[in-house]
């Protein structure tokens, strides 16, 4: 079963409401879809969103990398020799992790379809259902409280609250406003997106602990490269600290795990370069007794379905953040993971379980 063609399709879908973090504001979800076709007729799909502030990639660079670097390396190769194939994929260029992820996902889709298994079962089959959080973008405290209240009423039991854009006092004001509106039953995860220094993070987390503002975990409080600072925050607070942008590769994970710089790792396929490398990161974490969360960028249901299959396949993945498709005004994907508010159910069909891709008005010219 050899790769016969690799095709790319740029797409764009508007969001219901701007998505705001300490790093960027997004109003339209843009992605490159990838279709891998094998010589026996089996096809697989993948997705790569441009997230220049995290992966350094743009829509143009992703498509260029796939067409001119990755495709020439992979065309004519057998997907059944997967370790060799994925090794060649990741050795083909430095970085470009989202471009690699899209192709990696499409190949995994082909492999699972060939084996007539849903991808999550192909990867381990740990669970069939997941529960996602919903993200509260960073805005003024009252607007964030309004959003949080609405999401809880919509059936979400966990909120991921963006902070780190301005002062610590303002962030604490945001959390107090949200807690006053939704009570203490719902879980709150904070994501600073590298917005704090180590000292500010320690002060903020300790202050919230003193105020008895229940926080489930704090994600990436410091700059991605500041592993010492990340460890300082982890050691100085009682709240769970999770590494996100600090971990792209298995080597990054090894450094964080060896130094005990975080209590959890957030794996994203677009950071790791796809499922093959993500499995290595999870295995390293599991060997150290560290659980993982699987998150995502602003992706359509194609990329999220792939991430959900990965998360559902493995026992060491204990939390997920897969709300992006719910933020979109439309979606080209028919099939894939099924949402019932916060609860996600994996499809029974082989591979990703994507029935059809309806580009229509979502295709970029």
Secondary structure, 3 states (H helix, E strand, C coil): CEEEEEEEEEEEEEEEEEEECCCCEEEEEEEEEEEEEECCCCEEEEEEECCCCCCCCCHHHHHHHHHHHHHHHHCCCECCCHHHHHHHHHHCCCCCHHHHHHHHHHHHHHHHHHCCCEHHHHCCCCCCEEEECEEECCCCHHHHHHHHHHHHHCCCCEEEEECCCCCHHHHHHHHHHHHHHHCCCCEEEEECCCCCCHHHHHHHHHHHHHCCCCCCEEECCCCCCCHHHHHHHHHHCCCEEEECCCCCCHHHHHHHHHCCCCCEEEECHHHHCCHHHHHHHHHHHHHCCCCEEECCCCCCHHHHHHHHHHHHHCCCEEEECCCHHHHECCCCEEECCEEECCEEECCCCCECCEEEECCHHHECC
